[in-house]
Amino acid sequence: DQGVDVSALAARRDELATSGRTAVLVAVDGQAVGLIALADAVRDTSAAAVAALHDMGVQVVMISGDNEATARRIAGQLGIDTVLAEVLPGDKAAEVARLQQAGRKVAMVGDGVNDAPALALATVGIAMGGAGTAVALETADVALMGDDLATLPFAVGLSRQAARIIKQNLALSVAVIALLVVATLGGWAGIGTAVLLHEGSTMVVVANSLRLLGYGR
């Protein structure tokens, strides 16, 4: 775009890309003089987080704007299943839509302005709260208060446990109400007994829900 001839550095640039580095070309007075090789550092907890998600039956997909070689190198270190590389910022939402059209329920994890459309479109949008931009936090359904992906498996597991407890509580409530309707209409239970059983079931529901406080301990 700047009219700089970079052909002399093309071979070295491609070599770095193959090894998983991103090359930034440097020019002085319109002449290409060198390049800087950049590489993302993988956090120590990220691989464990991906492994925990796999154990929970979650498929992990990396959507990256970086070159194919770099994205695949990092994905290999983390044990990520699928890599979608060289994706433009505006196309992240399209990739989420494509996965949903394939019948997948998609949880999108992001923190930037460019992630907001994908966060809004996903089945569940999850923003990394520590470094997340305001628009990402506003758009997401869930905000993890920190930048550590290790909290993601915990959030998924807690959500699943909460869903199970909600179903249990609904089933118990419906069963008690049905029992009280039959007992009252049949003359087997008076108003005092009905109130006692109804309020007693409410306490059971509350106690069952409080089990979530001990999740993960």
C-alpha positions as CSV (number, residue, x, y, z in Angstrom):
1,D,0.0,0.0,0.0
2,Q,2.9,2.3,0.7
3,G,4.7,1.4,-2.5
4,V,7.6,-0.4,-0.7
5,D,9.2,-3.3,-2.5
6,V,9.2,-6.2,0.1
7,S,10.2,-9.0,-2.2
8,A,13.7,-9.2,-0.7
9,L,12.2,-10.1,2.6
10,A,9.3,-12.3,1.4
11,A,11.2,-15.6,1.8
12,R,12.2,-14.8,5.4
13,R,8.6,-13.5,6.2
14,D,7.2,-16.8,4.9
15,E,9.7,-18.8,6.8
16,L,8.7,-17.1,10.1
17,A,5.0,-17.6,9.3
18,T,5.6,-21.3,8.8
19,S,7.2,-21.5,12.2
20,G,4.2,-19.8,13.8
21,R,5.5,-16.2,13.9
22,T,3.8,-13.1,12.7
23,A,6.2,-10.9,10.7
24,V,6.0,-7.1,10.8
25,L,8.0,-5.5,7.9
26,V,10.1,-2.4,8.6
27,A,10.9,0.3,6.0
28,V,13.1,3.4,6.1
29,D,12.8,6.1,3.5
30,G,10.7,3.8,1.3
31,Q,13.1,0.9,1.5
32,A,12.4,-2.4,3.2
33,V,15.2,-2.9,5.7
34,G,14.1,-5.7,8.0
35,L,11.3,-7.3,9.9
36,I,10.2,-8.0,13.5
37,A,8.9,-11.5,14.4
38,L,6.0,-11.6,16.9
39,A,4.5,-14.6,18.7
40,D,1.7,-14.9,21.2
41,A,2.6,-16.4,24.5
42,V,0.3,-19.1,25.8
43,R,-0.8,-18.7,29.4
44,D,0.0,-21.6,31.7
45,T,-3.6,-22.2,32.7
46,S,-5.1,-22.1,29.1
47,A,-4.2,-25.7,28.2
48,A,-5.7,-27.0,31.4
49,A,-8.9,-24.9,30.7
50,V,-9.2,-26.4,27.2
51,A,-8.7,-29.9,28.6
52,A,-11.4,-29.4,31.3
53,L,-13.8,-28.2,28.6
54,H,-13.1,-31.3,26.6
55,D,-13.8,-33.5,29.6
56,M,-17.2,-31.8,29.9
57,G,-18.0,-32.7,26.3
58,V,-17.4,-29.1,24.9
59,Q,-15.8,-28.8,21.5
60,V,-13.4,-25.8,21.4
61,V,-13.0,-23.7,18.2
62,M,-10.4,-21.0,17.8
63,I,-11.4,-18.0,15.6
64,S,-8.3,-16.0,14.9
65,G,-7.3,-13.1,12.6
66,D,-3.7,-14.4,12.6
67,N,-2.1,-16.4,9.8
68,E,-2.8,-20.1,9.5
69,A,0.5,-21.3,10.7
70,T,0.6,-19.2,13.8
71,A,-3.0,-20.0,14.7
72,R,-2.4,-23.8,14.3
73,R,0.8,-23.6,16.3
74,I,-1.0,-22.1,19.3
75,A,-4.0,-24.4,18.8
76,G,-1.6,-27.4,18.9
77,Q,-0.1,-26.2,22.2
78,L,-3.6,-25.9,23.7
79,G,-5.1,-29.0,22.3
80,I,-7.9,-27.0,20.5
81,D,-10.0,-29.1,18.1
82,T,-10.8,-26.7,15.2
83,V,-8.9,-23.6,14.0
84,L,-10.5,-20.9,11.8
85,A,-7.6,-18.6,10.9
86,E,-7.1,-15.3,8.9
87,V,-10.7,-14.3,9.8
88,L,-11.4,-10.6,9.5
89,P,-12.9,-8.9,12.5
90,G,-16.3,-8.4,10.8
91,D,-16.4,-12.1,9.8
92,K,-16.4,-13.5,13.4
93,A,-20.1,-13.2,13.6
94,A,-20.5,-15.0,10.3
95,E,-18.4,-17.9,11.6
96,V,-20.6,-18.1,14.7
97,A,-23.7,-18.1,12.4
98,R,-22.3,-20.8,10.3
99,L,-21.7,-23.1,13.4
100,Q,-25.3,-22.4,14.5
101,Q,-26.7,-23.3,11.1
102,A,-24.8,-26.6,11.5
103,G,-27.0,-27.3,14.5
104,R,-24.4,-26.2,17.2
105,K,-25.1,-24.3,20.3
106,V,-22.3,-21.7,20.4
107,A,-20.7,-20.0,23.4
108,M,-18.5,-17.2,22.1
109,V,-15.7,-15.9,24.4
110,G,-14.2,-12.5,23.6
111,D,-13.1,-9.2,25.0
112,G,-12.7,-6.7,22.2
113,V,-14.9,-4.3,20.2
114,N,-14.6,-6.6,17.2
115,D,-16.0,-9.5,19.2
116,A,-19.2,-7.7,20.1
117,P,-21.2,-8.8,17.0
118,A,-20.3,-12.4,17.5
119,L,-21.0,-12.2,21.3
120,A,-24.5,-10.8,20.5
121,L,-25.2,-13.5,17.9
122,A,-23.9,-16.5,19.9
123,T,-26.2,-18.7,21.9
124,V,-24.3,-17.5,25.0
125,G,-21.9,-14.5,24.8
126,I,-19.1,-14.6,27.4
127,A,-16.9,-11.6,28.0
128,M,-13.5,-11.6,29.8
129,G,-14.2,-8.9,32.3
130,G,-10.7,-7.9,33.3
131,A,-9.5,-6.6,30.0
132,G,-12.9,-6.6,28.2
133,T,-14.0,-3.4,26.5
134,A,-17.2,-1.7,27.6
135,V,-19.1,-2.8,24.4
136,A,-18.1,-6.4,24.9
137,L,-19.2,-6.4,28.5
138,E,-22.5,-4.7,27.5
139,T,-23.2,-7.2,24.7
140,A,-22.3,-10.4,26.5
141,D,-24.7,-12.6,28.5
142,V,-22.0,-13.5,31.0
143,A,-18.9,-11.6,32.2
144,L,-16.0,-13.5,33.8
145,M,-14.4,-11.0,36.3
146,G,-10.9,-11.7,35.3
147,D,-8.7,-12.7,32.3
148,D,-8.0,-16.3,33.4
149,L,-9.6,-18.9,31.1
150,A,-9.5,-21.3,34.0
151,T,-12.7,-19.8,35.3
152,L,-14.5,-20.8,32.1
153,P,-14.9,-24.5,32.8
154,F,-16.1,-23.5,36.3
155,A,-18.8,-21.2,34.8
156,V,-19.9,-23.9,32.4
157,G,-20.1,-26.5,35.1
158,L,-21.9,-24.2,37.5
159,S,-24.5,-23.3,34.8
160,R,-25.2,-27.0,34.1
161,Q,-25.6,-27.7,37.8
162,A,-27.9,-24.7,38.1
163,A,-30.0,-26.0,35.2
164,R,-30.3,-29.4,36.8
165,I,-31.4,-27.9,40.1
166,I,-34.0,-25.7,38.4
167,K,-35.5,-28.7,36.7
168,Q,-35.5,-30.6,40.0
169,N,-37.2,-27.7,41.8
170,L,-39.8,-27.3,39.0
171,A,-40.6,-31.0,39.1
172,L,-41.0,-31.0,42.9
173,S,-43.2,-27.9,42.9
174,V,-45.5,-29.3,40.2
175,A,-45.7,-32.6,42.0
176,V,-46.6,-31.0,45.3
177,I,-49.3,-28.7,43.8
178,A,-50.8,-31.7,41.9
179,L,-50.9,-33.7,45.1
180,L,-52.5,-30.8,47.1
181,V,-55.1,-30.3,44.4
182,V,-56.1,-34.0,44.4
183,A,-56.0,-34.2,48.2
184,T,-58.0,-31.0,48.7
185,L,-60.7,-31.9,46.2
186,G,-60.9,-35.4,47.6
187,G,-61.4,-34.1,51.1
188,W,-58.2,-35.7,52.5
189,A,-56.4,-32.5,53.3
190,G,-57.7,-29.3,55.0
191,I,-56.5,-25.8,54.5
192,G,-53.9,-26.1,57.3
193,T,-52.4,-29.3,56.0
194,A,-52.3,-27.8,52.4
195,V,-50.5,-24.6,53.6
196,L,-48.0,-26.7,55.6
197,L,-47.2,-29.0,52.7
198,H,-46.9,-26.1,50.3
199,E,-44.7,-24.0,52.4
200,G,-42.7,-27.0,53.4
201,S,-42.0,-27.8,49.7
202,T,-40.8,-24.2,49.3
203,M,-38.2,-24.7,52.0
204,V,-37.1,-27.9,50.3
205,V,-36.7,-25.9,47.0
206,V,-34.6,-23.3,48.8
207,A,-32.4,-25.9,50.5
208,N,-31.9,-27.7,47.2
209,S,-30.9,-24.4,45.5
210,L,-28.4,-23.6,48.3
211,R,-26.4,-26.6,47.2
212,L,-25.0,-24.4,44.5
213,L,-23.0,-22.6,47.1
214,G,-20.8,-25.6,47.5
215,Y,-20.2,-26.3,43.8
216,G,-16.6,-26.8,43.0
217,R,-15.3,-27.0,46.5
